[in-house]
Amino acid sequence: MKSILLFLSICITFSVTAQRVIADKIVAVVGDKTILKSDITNAILDIQRQSQGEPLPPNAECFVMEQQLALKALVLQAEKDSIIVADEEIDALLDNQVREFIRMYGSKEQLEEIAGRTVYQIKEDFRNSFKDRKLAERMRDKIVENVRITPQEVKAYYDKIPVDSLRFYESEVEVGEIVVLPKASRDLEKLAIDELNDYKQQIESGSSKFESLASLYTDDPGSKSTGGQYTVNRTEKTWDPTFIRNAFQLKAGQVSPVFKSKFGYHIIQMVSRAGDDAIIRHILRIPKVTDTEINDAIKKLDTVRSRMLAGTLSFGEAVSKFSDDDNSKFTGGMKQGGNGSYITYDQLDKDFIKTLGSMKVGEYSQPVTFEDERGKKGVRIVYLKTRTEPHRENLKDDYYRVGQRAVEIKKQEVLEKWFSKKIPTYYLRIDPEYNTCTALNSWYQYSVKTGR
């Protein structure tokens, strides 16, 4: 039962070309929930695709069967407890999955050709499995929702870890930034607009192809190699609203007028559209910023830094009032990594690392220039809040991380107790072909006609 908690966190990929078992059969039943041989086979195929050639463990079928049994039991209990997953939520998950398929295969048409099914049919194929997974997650969360851990329990967990098994951490920092993105002069903005209008005229006259011009002239490195192409969805919040609004006003083949987003100036061509999903091409031109605008930004941040040093303005207030980085508004200007606000140096850009090199904890840097991933010039003040030295894991520096692991283990124990109590109450049948799976012992003892 050690993998009960893990199965919901496993990254499952759904392949539209998964080999289906022709001669299928039911290999397990939990209550009124069935598990097919093809469910096991296709799950293993998905694991193989994720493992990138690594050999599967010899007990892969046993592992997958245990995951399937646990999932079905949680779904069964979720239905008994009247836990609800709205159709709209499942629709959103299915839409995201189809968008990922389209990104993988290049277009909606290619996806449907490879799958041999329409997008609607693909969604329906996955609907039940998506709903089951979400119900199981909700049931699991309900079971462990009241699990808490005390400092004494964290210490007891830590004390049991062998010294040579304690994790080693590289140096980490808590850092923030105040960013000012200088605006180009009106003359250079007009130049970018004129360039895009010229590209639009070439495309509409047939003298040039959109993708060719995008490959040559776009300032968006993320789409330069694909001729400016993106797969977009109208409901996704990650896209600039102005960009999405202009895209979805177009018909297939049509090119938009020049418009401005927070990234610069664009033209868009609609390639194809299906409801809220679309494939588009775009050309981005970012008006060049001169030394005059850069120097104005430096002077602005010099004043901000002076106020922070004088104590009349906090770092958080400065971010809120002066930073042009939209993301930092939600984090108080602090960069985020996999360990909350603590990040390693390899998660920072080279200019940021260079600025940190001579800084002491608690200091604000002088205003420094930088370029973002699109080549857009900016000026920023860097704030170094804390810095850790490379070290072996300990409670003083790593209490949060140790505590997170300890509470997950406690949740695992609560789940195991829940399953031990619930398994005997369900109708349970497991095919005899799995009777050599020792991992299924706690399930098999309650299975009818096990063949043992």
C-alpha positions, 0 to 999 in steps of 0.5 A, spaced: 500 500 500 506 504 499 504 507 493 497 509 494 498 516 495 503 517 489 498 515 484 495 521 484 501 525 483 504 520 477 504 524 471 500 520 466 500 522 459 494 520 454 496 518 447 492 519 441 495 513 438 495 508 444 495 501 442 488 498 444 487 491 446 483 487 441 481 481 446 479 485 452 477 483 458 475 485 465 481 484 470 478 487 476 472 489 479 471 494 485 464 495 487 461 497 480 467 499 477 471 495 472 478 495 470 480 492 463 486 489 461 487 494 456 487 499 462 493 496 465 496 495 458 495 502 456 497 505 462 504 501 461 505 504 454 504 511 457 509 509 462 514 507 457 513 513 453 515 517 459 521 513 461 524 515 455 527 508 454 529 506 461 527 499 462 520 498 466 521 495 473 519 487 473 513 488 477 510 494 472 503 490 471 502 489 479 504 497 480 499 499 475 494 494 478 494 497 485 494 504 482 487 502 478 484 499 484 486 505 489 483 510 484 477 506 483 476 505 490 476 513 491 472 514 486 467 509 489 467 513 495 467 519 492 460 518 489 457 515 496 459 521 499 456 525 494 462 529 491 461 533 485 466 535 479 462 540 475 462 538 467 465 545 466 471 543 470 472 536 466 471 540 459 476 545 461 481 539 463 479 536 456 480 542 452 487 543 455 489 536 453 487 537 446 491 543 446 497 539 448 495 534 443 495 540 437 501 543 440 505 536 439 502 534 432 502 541 429 495 542 428 488 540 429 487 537 422 494 533 423 491 530 430 485 528 427 488 524 422 493 521 427 488 519 432 483 517 426 477 521 430 475 528 431 477 532 436 470 531 439 471 524 439 477 524 442 475 528 448 469 523 449 474 518 449 478 521 455 472 524 459 470 518 464 478 517 465 478 525 467 472 525 471 475 519 475 481 522 476 478 528 479 473 525 483 479 521 486 483 527 487 477 530 491 476 524 495 483 523 497 484 531 499 477 530 503 481 524 507 487 528 509 484 535 509 485 535 517 492 532 517 497 537 521 504 536 523 507 539 530 514 541 530 516 535 535 513 530 529 518 534 524 524 533 529 522 526 530 522 524 522 528 528 521 532 524 527 530 518 523 534 520 517 541 517 516 546 522 516 549 520 509 542 520 506 541 527 508 540 531 502 545 536 499 543 543 497 546 548 493 547 555 495 540 559 494 537 566 495 531 570 496 531 575 491 527 581 488 527 586 483 524 593 481 523 593 473 522 599 469 521 598 462 523 604 458 518 606 452 521 607 445 520 614 442 514 616 438 519 616 432 521 609 433 514 606 435 512 609 428 518 606 424 515 599 427 508 600 425 510 602 418 514 596 418 508 592 420 504 595 415 509 594 409 509 586 411 501 586 411 501 589 404 506 584 402 502 578 405 495 581 402 498 582 395 501 575 395 508 577 394 510 574 400 508 569 405 506 570 412 511 565 415 517 567 411 516 574 413 515 572 421 522 567 420 526 573 418 523 579 422 519 577 428 522 579 435 519 574 438 524 568 439 519 563 441 515 563 434 521 565 430 523 558 428 515 556 426 514 562 422 510 566 427 505 560 429 502 559 435 496 554 438 492 559 442 485 558 446 481 564 447 479 562 455 487 561 457 489 567 461 496 566 459 495 570 453 495 578 453 488 580 452 489 585 447 492 579 443 487 574 443 481 579 442 485 581 435 486 574 433 479 572 434 476 577 430 479 574 424 477 569 419 481 564 416 487 567 412 485 574 414 491 579 417 489 583 422 491 591 422 497 593 426 495 593 434 499 594 440 500 589 446 504 589 452 510 586 448 510 591 442 506 591 436 503 586 432 500 583 426 496 576 426 494 572 421 488 567 422 490 560 420 484 556 422 479 556 428 475 551 432 471 554 437 475 557 442 481 554 439 485 557 434 492 556 430 495 563 428 501 566 426 504 573 428 509 578 427 512 582 433 516 588 432 519 591 439 520 599 438 528 600 439 529 603 446 535 609 445 540 611 451 536 617 452 530 612 455 535 608 458 538 614 462 531 616 464 529 610 467 536 609 471 534 616 474 527 614 476 530 608 479 536 612 483 530 616 486 527 610 488 533 607 491 535 613 495 528 613 498 528 605 500 535 607 503 532 612 507 527 608 510 521 612 507 519 607 502 519 599 503 521 594 497 514 592 497 511 599 496 516 600 491 514 594 487 507 596 487 508 603 485 514 603 480 515 596 477 513 594 470 513 587 471 506 584 472 508 578 475 512 581 480 506 585 483 503 578 485 509 576 489 511 583 492 517 583 487 520 577 489 522 571 484 519 564 485 522 557 485 520 550 486 522 551 493 517 558 494 521 564 494 528 560 495 531 559 488 538 557 486 542 561 481 541 556 475 534 559 475 536 566 474 539 570 468 546 571 467 545 578 468 542 577 475 547 573 477 552 578 475 549 583 479 548 579 485 556 577 485 558 583 489 552 584 493 551 583 501 544 580 504 539 586 505 542 590 500 539 594 494 543 594 487 544 600 483 540 601 477 542 596 472 540 595 465 538 588 462 535 584 456 529 580 457 528 573 453 525 577 447 531 582 447 527 588 450 531 592 454 530 594 461 533 597 468 532 594 474 534 594 482 536 587 485 534 586 492 538 580 496 534 578 502 537 572 504 543 567 501 544 560 504 551 557 503 551 550 500 550 545 506 547 538 508 540 538 510 538 541 517 532 543 521 535 550 522 535 552 514 531 547 511 525 546 516 520 547 511 522 542 506 523 537 512 516 539 514 513 538 507 516 531 507 514 529 514 507 531 513 506 527 506 508 521 510 503 522 515 498 523 510 500 517 507 499 513 513 492 516 514 490 514 507 493 507 508 489 506 514 483 509 510 484 503 505 485 498 510 478 500 513 474 501 507 477 495 502 473 490 506 467 493 505 467 493 498 465 488 493 472 486 490 474 481 485 481 481 482 483 476 476 488 470 478 493 472 473 495 477 478 495 473 484 503 473 484 503 480 486 505 481 493 503 488 493 496 486 492 496 482 498 492 487 502 487 487 496 487 480 494 485 477 501 478 480 500 477 478 493 472 473 491 474 467 487 482 469 487 484 462 485 489 462 490 
